[in-house]
Amino acid sequence: MKAKKSLRRNKIRFRIRRKLKGTPERPRLAVYRSNKDIYAQIIDDANGTTLVAASSREKGFKKGKGKKVEVSTKVGKQLAEKAIGAGITSVVFDRGGYLYHGRVKALADGAREGGLKF
């Protein structure tokens, strides 16, 4: 079952990536969600570099503190803070093949609250 699930997500992910490109003016906000944690990066695809990254595994987040959706919102806010500090205000959102629902949506909302525009 797992192989089918990951293959399906990868097909969706590649379909999304065909349409989205991160530029230096408007980089791509990529999301990866594991069972326990959530990771987000702002990537400039033209140069192939990660400009800013945040995750729930960083020092400010304790294991078992808060629900996963709440932690995702905090990660989004933290990513937005770092991005604005690096001079990034506008991004393209790449949901990474996940449904725009739950933790992925919470991260996006947190990033919007933090000041990012998509």
C-alpha positions in Angstrom: 0.0 0.0 0.0 2.8 2.4 0.9 4.5 2.1 -2.5 1.2 3.0 -4.2 0.7 6.0 -1.9 4.2 7.4 -2.4 4.0 6.8 -6.2 0.7 8.7 -6.4 2.1 11.6 -4.4 5.2 11.7 -6.6 3.1 11.8 -9.8 1.1 14.8 -8.3 4.4 16.4 -7.1 6.0 16.3 -10.5 2.8 17.6 -12.2 2.8 20.6 -9.8 6.6 21.1 -10.4 6.1 21.3 -14.1 4.0 24.4 -13.7 5.9 26.1 -10.8 9.3 27.7 -11.1 11.0 29.7 -8.3 12.8 32.8 -9.6 15.1 35.1 -7.7 12.3 37.7 -7.6 9.6 35.2 -6.6 11.1 32.0 -5.1 9.3 28.7 -4.4 8.1 27.8 -0.9 8.4 24.0 -0.9 6.7 21.9 1.9 7.6 18.4 3.1 5.5 16.7 5.7 6.5 13.6 7.6 4.4 11.7 10.1 5.9 13.7 13.1 7.5 16.8 11.6 7.0 19.4 8.9 9.7 21.2 6.9 9.6 24.2 4.6 12.2 25.8 2.4 12.2 28.8 0.1 14.1 27.9 -3.0 15.5 29.8 -5.9 15.2 27.3 -8.8 17.2 29.5 -11.3 20.4 29.2 -9.1 19.4 25.9 -7.4 19.8 27.3 -3.9 17.9 27.2 -0.7 17.5 30.8 0.5 15.6 30.2 3.8 14.5 27.0 5.7 12.4 26.2 8.8 11.2 23.0 10.4 9.6 21.7 13.5 12.9 20.0 14.4 14.6 23.3 15.1 15.5 24.4 18.7 12.3 26.5 19.3 10.0 23.5 19.0 9.7 20.8 21.7 8.5 17.3 21.0 4.9 16.7 22.1 4.2 20.4 22.7 1.0 21.3 20.9 -0.9 19.6 18.2 0.8 19.1 14.8 -1.4 21.7 13.1 -0.5 24.3 15.7 3.2 23.5 15.3 2.8 23.8 11.5 1.4 27.3 11.9 4.4 28.3 14.1 6.8 26.9 11.5 5.1 29.0 8.8 5.4 32.1 10.9 9.0 31.4 11.7 9.7 30.9 8.0 8.1 34.1 7.1 10.2 36.0 9.7 13.4 34.5 8.3 12.3 35.3 4.7 11.4 38.9 5.4 14.8 39.2 7.2 16.4 37.9 4.0 14.5 40.4 1.9 11.9 38.0 0.4 8.3 39.1 0.5 6.6 37.2 -2.3 6.7 33.4 -3.0 5.1 30.7 -5.1 3.6 27.9 -3.0 4.5 24.3 -3.8 2.4 21.9 -1.7 4.7 19.0 -2.7 1.9 16.6 -3.8 0.0 16.9 -0.5 -3.6 18.0 -0.3 -3.9 21.7 0.6 -5.5 20.7 3.9 -4.6 20.3 7.6 -0.9 20.8 8.3 0.0 22.1 4.8 -2.8 24.7 5.0 -1.8 25.6 8.5 1.8 26.2 7.4 0.6 28.4 4.5 -1.7 30.4 6.7 1.1 30.9 9.2 3.4 32.2 6.5 0.7 34.6 5.3 0.2 35.8 8.8 4.0 36.4 9.1 3.9 38.6 6.0 4.6 36.5 3.0 2.5 37.0 -0.1 1.6 34.2 -2.5 
